[in-house]
């Protein structure tokens, strides 16, 4: 049976997986491993270890004294749970559109949108790219609002923990993230008093049961086996035969927070076993990023001109962690079918456009339609080169056909 490369494999080794199981069988003391982990970050700002990025953002909102109806502005493409949390706290959510190629927001537009009840802006770095926060921070200082830097997709190794002037910087180590710990998050807080308040609130939350984390580790191990190219081809064929959408099944299986359980699930602290695995992943330093950078360079070379054009959003941004590789095509479904026929399972972006019912968000709408290429450092060089060349051929073929029709 011909192989098929999945869009995303888990970024852990089988040695990491075995370590996680051993940590579940003999779990370390949660408080002790958390203290050691936070010291190991070496960050100057106070830090908290949380179950998910959503947990950290929820703690941040719980520690504020904002009024119902106060406003939080979100860069307009993000995971839907983040604005949902703000709304659950009685806050008004407003969208700030982004550029469809860079993924960046316009600080001048942010300033124009700030009003007397604006309390914070939440800026998400997308697909591994890191946007410049300096202009945003200047606006925030003038307007007296907080800056929340969502770095869930932009982990760049333990030498960078967000902008020092951001009020809150959030990093995710969920199942699909670089250097995954099968869950967990780190939050870095500029104000020591706010960090202390968040930590005090978290102490009243229960600790994630070790058994729950163990089940997750076992499930992700099974999914990693099924992500082997030959096994994935068989799974893809089986899903098609059963009339199931494998992409949706994959999204559900790898969600960091179960659907419909947002508030109850996130208000818990990470188990000692999870924190031990996170500590192990941080100990790898830059290695996960170096692997991704080398593979991304090879894929970029094969994509040719496509990789440095508007066809490849965020690709030209620097620094870049290459979490995902999105591309545009005139007909994304046709591109998707062509790649699948050749053994590459590209998938649609799994983020959502922030909808406040008023603000037009054409940039975010466009970027949400990008197709993410299968990209993993374990892919052989020949397969990365074949993927890049085929993607370029299919995109250029669509462009030529569109130009011919226009003429």
C-alpha beads as a LAMMPS data file, in Angstrom:
LAMMPS data file: protein, C-alpha beads

407 atoms
406 bonds

1 atom types
1 bond types

-500.0 500.0 xlo xhi
-500.0 500.0 ylo yhi
-500.0 500.0 zlo zhi

Masses

1 110.0

Atoms # bond

1 1 1 0.000 0.000 0.000
2 1 1 1.304 3.439 -0.939
3 1 1 2.315 5.673 1.970
4 1 1 0.538 8.898 2.931
5 1 1 2.134 11.581 5.092
6 1 1 -0.247 13.090 7.676
7 1 1 -0.409 16.846 8.016
8 1 1 1.031 16.742 11.525
9 1 1 2.757 14.156 13.682
10 1 1 3.384 14.552 17.387
11 1 1 6.724 16.146 18.136
12 1 1 7.946 13.562 20.636
13 1 1 10.218 10.545 20.525
14 1 1 9.363 7.098 21.828
15 1 1 11.900 7.744 24.583
16 1 1 9.795 10.768 25.604
17 1 1 6.689 8.601 25.517
18 1 1 8.242 5.923 27.727
19 1 1 9.452 8.594 30.157
20 1 1 5.886 9.944 30.379
21 1 1 4.534 6.481 31.218
22 1 1 7.210 5.942 33.877
23 1 1 6.319 9.320 35.373
24 1 1 2.685 8.216 35.538
25 1 1 3.603 4.960 37.278
26 1 1 5.824 6.754 39.809
27 1 1 4.558 10.345 39.771
28 1 1 6.856 12.995 41.251
29 1 1 5.582 15.476 43.824
30 1 1 3.657 18.098 41.879
31 1 1 4.867 21.116 43.866
32 1 1 8.526 20.074 43.816
33 1 1 8.716 19.422 40.088
34 1 1 6.811 22.652 39.354
35 1 1 9.275 24.699 41.399
36 1 1 12.221 23.050 39.649
37 1 1 10.633 23.528 36.224
38 1 1 9.987 27.234 36.739
39 1 1 13.543 27.807 37.947
40 1 1 14.781 26.032 34.845
41 1 1 13.070 28.508 32.507
42 1 1 15.553 31.149 33.639
43 1 1 12.986 33.842 32.870
44 1 1 13.246 37.232 34.555
45 1 1 9.469 37.611 34.809
46 1 1 7.425 35.566 37.317
47 1 1 6.156 32.351 35.740
48 1 1 3.328 29.876 36.291
49 1 1 2.906 26.321 35.046
50 1 1 -0.684 25.681 33.934
51 1 1 -2.713 22.852 32.482
52 1 1 -3.355 24.721 29.208
53 1 1 -2.927 28.201 27.740
54 1 1 -6.653 28.621 28.316
55 1 1 -6.101 27.881 32.021
56 1 1 -3.469 30.627 32.217
57 1 1 -5.677 33.140 30.395
58 1 1 -8.591 32.242 32.675
59 1 1 -6.398 32.866 35.749
60 1 1 -5.360 36.214 34.287
61 1 1 -9.009 37.214 33.815
62 1 1 -9.986 35.921 37.273
63 1 1 -7.267 38.053 38.864
64 1 1 -8.524 41.279 37.264
65 1 1 -11.088 43.685 38.682
66 1 1 -12.690 44.559 35.391
67 1 1 -16.395 45.211 35.056
68 1 1 -18.882 43.276 32.995
69 1 1 -19.019 44.773 29.527
70 1 1 -15.389 45.911 29.542
71 1 1 -13.655 45.228 26.248
72 1 1 -10.889 42.849 25.198
73 1 1 -9.546 43.184 21.653
74 1 1 -8.306 40.029 19.907
75 1 1 -6.171 39.735 16.796
76 1 1 -8.796 38.274 14.517
77 1 1 -7.527 34.722 13.928
78 1 1 -7.105 32.516 16.975
79 1 1 -8.400 29.377 18.666
80 1 1 -12.097 29.963 19.438
81 1 1 -11.753 29.137 23.151
82 1 1 -9.791 32.330 23.873
83 1 1 -12.528 34.855 22.972
84 1 1 -15.072 32.396 24.408
85 1 1 -13.323 32.652 27.783
86 1 1 -13.431 36.443 27.685
87 1 1 -17.155 36.297 26.982
88 1 1 -17.667 33.836 29.852
89 1 1 -16.134 36.470 32.137
90 1 1 -18.747 38.949 30.958
91 1 1 -16.349 40.886 28.737
92 1 1 -17.042 42.326 25.307
93 1 1 -14.908 40.855 22.515
94 1 1 -13.744 43.023 19.606
95 1 1 -11.800 41.820 16.553
96 1 1 -8.619 43.411 15.194
97 1 1 -7.988 42.300 11.623
98 1 1 -4.614 40.917 10.543
99 1 1 -2.577 40.985 7.365
100 1 1 -3.288 37.878 5.248
101 1 1 0.397 37.342 4.407
102 1 1 2.316 38.348 7.544
103 1 1 -0.363 37.494 10.113
104 1 1 0.433 40.797 11.851
105 1 1 -2.045 43.339 13.190
106 1 1 -1.885 47.100 12.639
107 1 1 -0.967 49.019 15.817
108 1 1 -2.528 52.215 14.406
109 1 1 -5.804 50.365 13.910
110 1 1 -5.529 49.013 17.457
111 1 1 -5.174 52.550 18.803
112 1 1 -8.181 53.698 16.822
113 1 1 -10.266 50.876 18.277
114 1 1 -9.289 51.483 21.911
115 1 1 -12.049 53.106 23.911
116 1 1 -12.639 54.078 27.539
117 1 1 -13.680 50.514 28.420
118 1 1 -10.859 48.701 26.583
119 1 1 -8.843 46.693 29.091
120 1 1 -6.553 44.439 27.041
121 1 1 -5.450 43.291 23.617
122 1 1 -4.680 39.623 22.937
123 1 1 -2.182 39.197 20.082
124 1 1 -1.600 35.725 18.615
125 1 1 1.625 34.830 16.790
126 1 1 0.553 32.430 14.025
127 1 1 2.011 29.285 12.405
128 1 1 5.389 29.673 14.162
129 1 1 6.074 33.248 13.019
130 1 1 6.768 35.959 15.588
131 1 1 5.410 39.468 15.027
132 1 1 7.034 42.645 16.336
133 1 1 5.227 43.863 19.481
134 1 1 6.977 47.207 19.947
135 1 1 4.345 49.392 18.297
136 1 1 1.561 47.481 20.057
137 1 1 3.245 47.954 23.439
138 1 1 3.620 51.680 22.767
139 1 1 -0.105 51.952 22.041
140 1 1 -0.919 49.929 25.165
141 1 1 1.218 52.211 27.327
142 1 1 -0.497 55.326 25.989
143 1 1 -3.951 53.810 26.381
144 1 1 -3.361 52.071 29.709
145 1 1 -4.336 48.606 28.499
146 1 1 -2.750 45.191 29.063
147 1 1 -0.992 43.235 26.316
148 1 1 -1.493 39.469 26.265
149 1 1 0.967 37.763 23.924
150 1 1 -0.333 34.396 22.730
151 1 1 2.804 32.441 21.783
152 1 1 1.082 29.040 21.692
153 1 1 2.244 28.474 18.097
154 1 1 5.549 30.305 18.424
155 1 1 7.654 28.316 20.901
156 1 1 11.273 29.069 20.015
157 1 1 13.143 27.109 22.675
158 1 1 13.863 27.950 26.321
159 1 1 15.908 31.049 25.452
160 1 1 12.847 33.176 24.597
161 1 1 9.786 33.541 26.786
162 1 1 8.018 36.414 25.058
163 1 1 8.501 40.149 25.079
164 1 1 9.659 41.412 28.467
165 1 1 7.151 44.284 28.395
166 1 1 4.112 42.135 27.605
167 1 1 1.791 41.821 30.594
168 1 1 1.240 38.128 29.900
169 1 1 3.066 35.775 27.514
170 1 1 1.564 32.321 26.966
171 1 1 3.278 29.174 25.655
172 1 1 1.574 25.873 24.890
173 1 1 2.951 22.326 25.004
174 1 1 -0.284 20.645 23.941
175 1 1 -0.416 17.562 21.703
176 1 1 0.112 19.323 18.366
177 1 1 2.746 21.805 19.523
178 1 1 6.513 21.861 19.074
179 1 1 8.269 20.001 21.932
180 1 1 4.896 18.718 23.133
181 1 1 4.522 17.467 26.689
182 1 1 1.097 15.996 25.800
183 1 1 -0.336 19.094 27.498
184 1 1 0.713 21.888 29.774
185 1 1 1.489 25.570 29.374
186 1 1 3.785 28.227 30.761
187 1 1 2.659 31.772 31.527
188 1 1 5.045 34.687 32.110
189 1 1 3.637 37.702 33.943
190 1 1 5.214 41.164 34.009
191 1 1 3.626 42.347 37.265
192 1 1 4.761 40.364 40.310
193 1 1 1.595 41.211 42.261
194 1 1 -0.609 39.993 39.426
195 1 1 1.458 36.800 39.186
196 1 1 1.033 36.244 42.929
197 1 1 -2.727 36.743 42.642
198 1 1 -2.921 34.280 39.758
199 1 1 -0.845 31.760 41.696
200 1 1 -3.066 32.139 44.765
201 1 1 -6.173 31.519 42.679
202 1 1 -4.613 28.439 41.093
203 1 1 -3.888 26.904 44.479
204 1 1 -7.637 26.509 45.015
205 1 1 -7.950 24.515 41.770
206 1 1 -7.616 20.705 41.891
207 1 1 -4.638 18.897 40.387
208 1 1 -5.166 16.934 37.186
209 1 1 -5.430 13.210 38.063
210 1 1 -2.362 11.251 37.033
211 1 1 -4.592 8.570 35.551
212 1 1 -6.154 11.097 33.185
213 1 1 -2.722 12.195 31.980
214 1 1 -1.682 8.559 31.579
215 1 1 -4.718 7.846 29.388
216 1 1 -3.810 10.819 27.235
217 1 1 -0.236 9.587 26.853
218 1 1 -1.483 6.146 25.800
219 1 1 -3.955 7.617 23.293
220 1 1 -1.330 9.891 21.763
221 1 1 1.077 6.972 21.507
222 1 1 -1.550 4.988 19.604
223 1 1 -2.226 7.955 17.332
224 1 1 1.495 8.329 16.687
225 1 1 1.581 4.709 15.510
226 1 1 -1.366 5.411 13.204
227 1 1 0.474 8.471 11.861
228 1 1 3.122 6.225 10.288
229 1 1 2.718 6.889 6.544
230 1 1 1.592 3.352 5.641
231 1 1 -0.725 3.029 8.631
232 1 1 -2.115 6.487 7.928
233 1 1 -2.901 5.545 4.328
234 1 1 -4.885 2.545 5.590
235 1 1 -6.664 4.729 8.157
236 1 1 -7.473 7.297 5.490
237 1 1 -8.929 4.608 3.211
238 1 1 -10.970 3.136 6.068
239 1 1 -12.392 6.546 7.002
240 1 1 -13.320 7.216 3.369
241 1 1 -15.033 3.820 3.122
242 1 1 -17.011 4.559 6.303
243 1 1 -17.965 8.022 5.082
244 1 1 -16.111 9.723 7.929
245 1 1 -14.181 12.985 7.711
246 1 1 -10.709 12.002 8.921
247 1 1 -9.709 15.640 9.341
248 1 1 -12.533 16.269 11.809
249 1 1 -11.792 13.017 13.627
250 1 1 -8.148 14.089 13.949
251 1 1 -9.118 17.498 15.307
252 1 1 -11.375 15.932 17.938
253 1 1 -8.775 13.356 18.999
254 1 1 -6.039 15.976 19.470
255 1 1 -8.028 18.760 21.138
256 1 1 -6.261 20.027 24.234
257 1 1 -9.647 20.741 25.851
258 1 1 -12.618 18.404 25.282
259 1 1 -15.518 20.028 23.436
260 1 1 -18.167 21.433 25.755
261 1 1 -15.993 21.185 28.899
262 1 1 -14.068 24.437 28.752
263 1 1 -14.677 25.973 32.195
264 1 1 -14.629 22.741 34.211
265 1 1 -11.637 21.240 32.416
266 1 1 -9.217 24.166 32.461
267 1 1 -9.593 25.124 36.121
268 1 1 -7.121 22.504 37.261
269 1 1 -3.392 22.370 37.813
270 1 1 -1.083 20.107 35.782
271 1 1 -0.113 16.781 37.325
272 1 1 3.430 16.052 38.481
273 1 1 3.825 13.555 35.635
274 1 1 2.919 16.167 33.027
275 1 1 5.312 18.704 34.557
276 1 1 8.111 16.127 34.628
277 1 1 7.651 15.516 30.901
278 1 1 7.577 19.266 30.244
279 1 1 10.811 19.674 32.167
280 1 1 12.379 16.944 30.033
281 1 1 11.274 18.684 26.828
282 1 1 12.713 22.020 27.944
283 1 1 15.993 20.252 28.657
284 1 1 16.266 19.560 24.908
285 1 1 16.959 23.263 24.411
286 1 1 17.015 24.318 20.773
287 1 1 17.122 20.778 19.344
288 1 1 13.399 20.588 18.379
289 1 1 13.657 23.979 16.680
290 1 1 16.863 23.100 14.827
291 1 1 15.207 19.968 13.453
292 1 1 12.232 21.985 12.228
293 1 1 14.420 24.752 10.799
294 1 1 16.527 22.333 8.772
295 1 1 13.475 20.544 7.376
296 1 1 11.730 23.848 6.620
297 1 1 14.765 25.087 4.705
298 1 1 14.694 22.003 2.493
299 1 1 10.958 22.330 1.871
300 1 1 11.321 26.054 1.162
301 1 1 14.045 25.389 -1.410
302 1 1 11.764 22.885 -3.164
303 1 1 8.846 25.336 -3.131
304 1 1 11.059 27.854 -4.916
305 1 1 9.450 31.227 -5.635
306 1 1 6.247 30.101 -3.942
307 1 1 7.954 30.162 -0.525
308 1 1 8.810 33.881 -0.699
309 1 1 5.575 35.137 -2.247
310 1 1 2.095 35.968 -0.913
311 1 1 1.266 32.338 -1.692
312 1 1 3.073 31.272 1.507
313 1 1 1.685 33.356 4.404
314 1 1 4.065 34.087 7.338
315 1 1 6.930 32.243 5.594
316 1 1 9.057 35.368 5.202
317 1 1 8.606 36.497 8.808
318 1 1 11.587 36.207 11.130
319 1 1 12.237 34.749 13.565
320 1 1 10.173 31.694 12.680
321 1 1 9.671 28.368 14.462
322 1 1 8.017 26.635 11.446
323 1 1 5.197 25.150 13.487
324 1 1 3.006 24.776 10.391
325 1 1 3.478 25.546 6.679
326 1 1 0.370 27.248 5.233
327 1 1 -0.100 28.030 1.539
328 1 1 -2.721 29.750 -0.589
329 1 1 -4.134 28.418 -3.823
330 1 1 -6.817 29.682 -6.183
331 1 1 -8.663 26.419 -5.523
332 1 1 -7.533 25.004 -2.185
333 1 1 -9.724 21.903 -2.448
334 1 1 -8.234 21.051 -5.813
335 1 1 -4.749 21.502 -4.361
336 1 1 -5.710 19.318 -1.424
337 1 1 -6.960 16.536 -3.696
338 1 1 -3.821 16.702 -5.832
339 1 1 -1.564 16.420 -2.798
340 1 1 -3.599 13.560 -1.336
341 1 1 -3.390 11.624 -4.578
342 1 1 0.395 11.936 -4.311
343 1 1 0.477 10.794 -0.675
344 1 1 0.388 14.094 1.240
345 1 1 -2.571 14.827 3.513
346 1 1 -2.814 18.632 3.637
347 1 1 -5.401 20.038 6.031
348 1 1 -7.328 23.246 6.512
349 1 1 -6.401 25.736 9.209
350 1 1 -8.052 24.751 12.495
351 1 1 -8.340 28.269 13.917
352 1 1 -11.398 30.515 13.830
353 1 1 -12.010 34.128 12.883
354 1 1 -13.057 36.310 15.813
355 1 1 -16.570 37.560 15.084
356 1 1 -17.810 40.570 17.014
357 1 1 -20.711 41.140 14.650
358 1 1 -19.384 44.539 13.546
359 1 1 -15.718 44.541 12.525
360 1 1 -14.812 43.470 8.972
361 1 1 -11.970 40.943 9.017
362 1 1 -11.025 40.185 5.386
363 1 1 -7.375 39.447 6.236
364 1 1 -8.259 36.916 8.919
365 1 1 -10.938 35.397 6.699
366 1 1 -8.384 34.882 3.947
367 1 1 -5.725 33.450 6.228
368 1 1 -8.225 31.056 7.808
369 1 1 -8.657 29.503 4.364
370 1 1 -4.975 28.629 3.957
371 1 1 -4.086 24.973 3.460
372 1 1 -1.444 23.531 5.807
373 1 1 1.082 21.247 4.128
374 1 1 2.238 17.994 5.727
375 1 1 5.442 19.009 7.457
376 1 1 7.495 17.059 9.942
377 1 1 11.246 16.874 10.605
378 1 1 11.083 13.083 10.374
379 1 1 10.070 13.237 6.695
380 1 1 12.945 12.050 4.470
381 1 1 14.657 14.757 2.440
382 1 1 13.402 13.215 -0.798
383 1 1 9.791 13.421 0.417
384 1 1 10.154 17.037 1.512
385 1 1 11.584 17.880 -1.900
386 1 1 8.801 15.967 -3.669
387 1 1 6.165 17.762 -1.575
388 1 1 7.638 21.176 -2.326
389 1 1 8.007 20.545 -6.064
390 1 1 4.490 19.105 -6.363
391 1 1 2.927 21.967 -4.391
392 1 1 4.694 24.517 -6.574
393 1 1 3.591 22.700 -9.731
394 1 1 -0.047 22.506 -8.642
395 1 1 -0.215 26.154 -7.501
396 1 1 1.506 27.448 -10.612
397 1 1 -0.753 25.282 -12.768
398 1 1 -3.841 26.829 -11.152
399 1 1 -2.430 30.331 -11.636
400 1 1 -1.677 29.649 -15.309
401 1 1 -5.159 28.255 -15.878
402 1 1 -6.725 31.289 -14.195
403 1 1 -4.591 33.617 -16.318
404 1 1 -5.597 31.798 -19.487
405 1 1 -9.286 32.160 -18.666
406 1 1 -8.845 35.850 -17.893
407 1 1 -7.133 36.406 -21.266

Bonds

1 1 1 2
2 1 2 3
3 1 3 4
4 1 4 5
5 1 5 6
6 1 6 7
7 1 7 8
8 1 8 9
9 1 9 10
10 1 10 11
11 1 11 12
12 1 12 13
13 1 13 14
14 1 14 15
15 1 15 16
16 1 16 17
17 1 17 18
18 1 18 19
19 1 19 20
20 1 20 21
21 1 21 22
22 1 22 23
23 1 23 24
24 1 24 25
25 1 25 26
26 1 26 27
27 1 27 28
28 1 28 29
29 1 29 30
30 1 30 31
31 1 31 32
32 1 32 33
33 1 33 34
34 1 34 35
35 1 35 36
36 1 36 37
37 1 37 38
38 1 38 39
39 1 39 40
40 1 40 41
41 1 41 42
42 1 42 43
43 1 43 44
44 1 44 45
45 1 45 46
46 1 46 47
47 1 47 48
48 1 48 49
49 1 49 50
50 1 50 51
51 1 51 52
52 1 52 53
53 1 53 54
54 1 54 55
55 1 55 56
56 1 56 57
57 1 57 58
58 1 58 59
59 1 59 60
60 1 60 61
61 1 61 62
62 1 62 63
63 1 63 64
64 1 64 65
65 1 65 66
66 1 66 67
67 1 67 68
68 1 68 69
69 1 69 70
70 1 70 71
71 1 71 72
72 1 72 73
73 1 73 74
74 1 74 75
75 1 75 76
76 1 76 77
77 1 77 78
78 1 78 79
79 1 79 80
80 1 80 81
81 1 81 82
82 1 82 83
83 1 83 84
84 1 84 85
85 1 85 86
86 1 86 87
87 1 87 88
88 1 88 89
89 1 89 90
90 1 90 91
91 1 91 92
92 1 92 93
93 1 93 94
94 1 94 95
95 1 95 96
96 1 96 97
97 1 97 98
98 1 98 99
99 1 99 100
100 1 100 101
101 1 101 102
102 1 102 103
103 1 103 104
104 1 104 105
105 1 105 106
106 1 106 107
107 1 107 108
108 1 108 109
109 1 109 110
110 1 110 111
111 1 111 112
112 1 112 113
113 1 113 114
114 1 114 115
115 1 115 116
116 1 116 117
117 1 117 118
118 1 118 119
119 1 119 120
120 1 120 121
121 1 121 122
122 1 122 123
123 1 123 124
124 1 124 125
125 1 125 126
126 1 126 127
127 1 127 128
128 1 128 129
129 1 129 130
130 1 130 131
131 1 131 132
132 1 132 133
133 1 133 134
134 1 134 135
135 1 135 136
136 1 136 137
137 1 137 138
138 1 138 139
139 1 139 140
140 1 140 141
141 1 141 142
142 1 142 143
143 1 143 144
144 1 144 145
145 1 145 146
146 1 146 147
147 1 147 148
148 1 148 149
149 1 149 150
150 1 150 151
151 1 151 152
152 1 152 153
153 1 153 154
154 1 154 155
155 1 155 156
156 1 156 157
157 1 157 158
158 1 158 159
159 1 159 160
160 1 160 161
161 1 161 162
162 1 162 163
163 1 163 164
164 1 164 165
165 1 165 166
166 1 166 167
167 1 167 168
168 1 168 169
169 1 169 170
170 1 170 171
171 1 171 172
172 1 172 173
173 1 173 174
174 1 174 175
175 1 175 176
176 1 176 177
177 1 177 178
178 1 178 179
179 1 179 180
180 1 180 181
181 1 181 182
182 1 182 183
183 1 183 184
184 1 184 185
185 1 185 186
186 1 186 187
187 1 187 188
188 1 188 189
189 1 189 190
190 1 190 191
191 1 191 192
192 1 192 193
193 1 193 194
194 1 194 195
195 1 195 196
196 1 196 197
197 1 197 198
198 1 198 199
199 1 199 200
200 1 200 201
201 1 201 202
202 1 202 203
203 1 203 204
204 1 204 205
205 1 205 206
206 1 206 207
207 1 207 208
208 1 208 209
209 1 209 210
210 1 210 211
211 1 211 212
212 1 212 213
213 1 213 214
214 1 214 215
215 1 215 216
216 1 216 217
217 1 217 218
218 1 218 219
219 1 219 220
220 1 220 221
221 1 221 222
222 1 222 223
223 1 223 224
224 1 224 225
225 1 225 226
226 1 226 227
227 1 227 228
228 1 228 229
229 1 229 230
230 1 230 231
231 1 231 232
232 1 232 233
233 1 233 234
234 1 234 235
235 1 235 236
236 1 236 237
237 1 237 238
238 1 238 239
239 1 239 240
240 1 240 241
241 1 241 242
242 1 242 243
243 1 243 244
244 1 244 245
245 1 245 246
246 1 246 247
247 1 247 248
248 1 248 249
249 1 249 250
250 1 250 251
251 1 251 252
252 1 252 253
253 1 253 254
254 1 254 255
255 1 255 256
256 1 256 257
257 1 257 258
258 1 258 259
259 1 259 260
260 1 260 261
261 1 261 262
262 1 262 263
263 1 263 264
264 1 264 265
265 1 265 266
266 1 266 267
267 1 267 268
268 1 268 269
269 1 269 270
270 1 270 271
271 1 271 272
272 1 272 273
273 1 273 274
274 1 274 275
275 1 275 276
276 1 276 277
277 1 277 278
278 1 278 279
279 1 279 280
280 1 280 281
281 1 281 282
282 1 282 283
283 1 283 284
284 1 284 285
285 1 285 286
286 1 286 287
287 1 287 288
288 1 288 289
289 1 289 290
290 1 290 291
291 1 291 292
292 1 292 293
293 1 293 294
294 1 294 295
295 1 295 296
296 1 296 297
297 1 297 298
298 1 298 299
299 1 299 300
300 1 300 301
301 1 301 302
302 1 302 303
303 1 303 304
304 1 304 305
305 1 305 306
306 1 306 307
307 1 307 308
308 1 308 309
309 1 309 310
310 1 310 311
311 1 311 312
312 1 312 313
313 1 313 314
314 1 314 315
315 1 315 316
316 1 316 317
317 1 317 318
318 1 318 319
319 1 319 320
320 1 320 321
321 1 321 322
322 1 322 323
323 1 323 324
324 1 324 325
325 1 325 326
326 1 326 327
327 1 327 328
328 1 328 329
329 1 329 330
330 1 330 331
331 1 331 332
332 1 332 333
333 1 333 334
334 1 334 335
335 1 335 336
336 1 336 337
337 1 337 338
338 1 338 339
339 1 339 340
340 1 340 341
341 1 341 342
342 1 342 343
343 1 343 344
344 1 344 345
345 1 345 346
346 1 346 347
347 1 347 348
348 1 348 349
349 1 349 350
350 1 350 351
351 1 351 352
352 1 352 353
353 1 353 354
354 1 354 355
355 1 355 356
356 1 356 357
357 1 357 358
358 1 358 359
359 1 359 360
360 1 360 361
361 1 361 362
362 1 362 363
363 1 363 364
364 1 364 365
365 1 365 366
366 1 366 367
367 1 367 368
368 1 368 369
369 1 369 370
370 1 370 371
371 1 371 372
372 1 372 373
373 1 373 374
374 1 374 375
375 1 375 376
376 1 376 377
377 1 377 378
378 1 378 379
379 1 379 380
380 1 380 381
381 1 381 382
382 1 382 383
383 1 383 384
384 1 384 385
385 1 385 386
386 1 386 387
387 1 387 388
388 1 388 389
389 1 389 390
390 1 390 391
391 1 391 392
392 1 392 393
393 1 393 394
394 1 394 395
395 1 395 396
396 1 396 397
397 1 397 398
398 1 398 399
399 1 399 400
400 1 400 401
401 1 401 402
402 1 402 403
403 1 403 404
404 1 404 405
405 1 405 406
406 1 406 407
